[in-house]
């Protein structure tokens, strides 16, 4: 094992010990979210964990989807202990073997993915994809996010950025990595909402 890599792993482990409540994403992304998320915002998360309580303290409401029953129980208990009544952690099992590759499209979209359909289009301020069916979850999140809303995807170094399916006109407002992961945050273009409201000519439609 490379000595520098080993030292970075050790340093990261110390960081985790000193910051036990922070999400398991790149530290730069944590700092970005801490600066930009607001208490009047609505959030949605695929993949619960330390992030669930952390985001729940920074958002008005958060829905978190988890496919592992035991892990869901642990997260739910943590939320109960911290009295985070604005957070709903839902258990929805996956419908395919965990070892099976997860494409962007399915003949029948898994319930885990379409859980976000409880929200209207353009109504979610923040969505995090850090669970199963990642490419499909991204596609499900795109219409639900408000113009200007943030889409956070962890482990974006697994495949090329273009393969994740985020439209090319969505700006990458943050990207950082640590020894374990790369986290990327996109922002939905505000111009899309303006065009829907005023039309391409700038007049009301």
C-alpha positions, -999 to 999 in steps of 0.1 A, spaced: 0 0 0 13 35 -9 26 53 22 10 86 13 -24 69 8 -20 51 41 -12 83 59 -43 100 44 -64 71 55 -51 74 90 -57 112 90 -93 106 77 -100 81 105 -89 108 131 -111 133 114 -141 109 117 -134 104 154 -134 142 159 -165 147 138 -188 117 147 -220 133 135 -209 145 101 -222 127 69 -199 102 52 -193 124 22 -163 146 13 -156 173 39 -157 201 14 -192 191 5 -202 191 41 -190 226 45 -208 237 13 -241 223 25 -236 239 59 -233 273 42 -261 269 17 -289 248 32 -316 268 50 -341 260 77 -371 267 55 -361 242 28 -374 207 19 -350 178 14 -350 143 2 -324 116 7 -317 82 -7 -294 63 17 -298 71 54 -271 73 80 -252 100 99 -263 124 71 -300 120 81 -298 137 114 -272 162 102 -294 174 72 -325 172 94 -311 199 117 -305 222 87 -338 217 68 -374 223 75 -383 188 65 -364 157 52 -375 124 39 -349 97 39 -352 63 21 -334 33 34 -334 -3 20 -317 -21 50 -342 -29 78 -316 -31 106 -299 1 95 -333 19 92 -341 9 128 -308 23 140 -313 56 122 -349 59 133 -339 54 169 -312 81 166 -338 105 152 -361 97 181 -333 103 207 -326 137 191 -363 146 188 -360 153 151 -397 152 143 -392 170 110 -374 139 96 -391 109 82 -370 78 76 -388 53 54 -379 16 49 -383 5 13 -365 -27 3 -347 -30 -30 -363 -52 -57 -331 -66 -72 -300 -84 -58 -276 -59 -43 -248 -75 -64 -267 -68 -97 -257 -37 -117 -281 -8 -114 -290 8 -147 -307 42 -151 -340 27 -165 -361 -2 -155 -392 -17 -172 -409 -11 -138 -393 16 -117 -385 3 -82 -406 17 -53 -374 28 -37 -367 51 -66 -402 66 -71 -406 73 -34 -398 109 -43 -430 111 -64 -448 121 -32 -435 155 -40 -448 178 -68 -424 188 -96 -403 218 -87 -410 215 -50 -378 200 -34 -349 223 -25 -322 196 -19 -318 160 -29 -290 136 -19 -283 103 -38 -261 80 -17 -280 47 -17 -291 21 -42 -303 25 -78 -283 57 -80 -286 66 -117 -324 59 -116 -327 80 -84 -310 109 -101 -334 108 -130 -363 107 -105 -350 137 -86 -344 160 -116 -380 171 -121 -387 173 -84 -360 198 -76 -369 235 -77 -350 258 -101 -319 267 -81 -322 234 -61 -292 213 -52 -285 177 -62 -258 160 -42 -244 127 -54 -217 108 -35 -191 85 -50 -192 103 -83 -158 89 -92 -174 55 -97 -182 64 -133 -177 94 -155 -198 125 -146 -217 124 -179 -229 88 -171 -247 99 -140 -274 115 -162 -274 150 -148 -283 174 -177 -253 193 -192 -268 227 -183 -269 219 -146 -239 237 -131 -215 219 -108 -214 243 -79 -192 221 -58 -170 190 -61 -145 177 -35 -130 145 -24 -112 128 4 -93 95 6 -126 76 6 -150 94 -18 -157 121 -43 -189 142 -38 -204 164 -65 -232 189 -61 -252 202 -91 -276 231 -92 -308 231 -113 -308 261 -137 -330 289 -125 -337 299 -161 -359 269 -166 -385 283 -142 -383 318 -157 -390 304 -192 -420 284 -179 -434 316 -162 -426 342 -189 -420 322 -220 -390 325 -243 -401 360 -253 -401 373 -217 -439 376 -216 -463 358 -193 -476 325 -208 
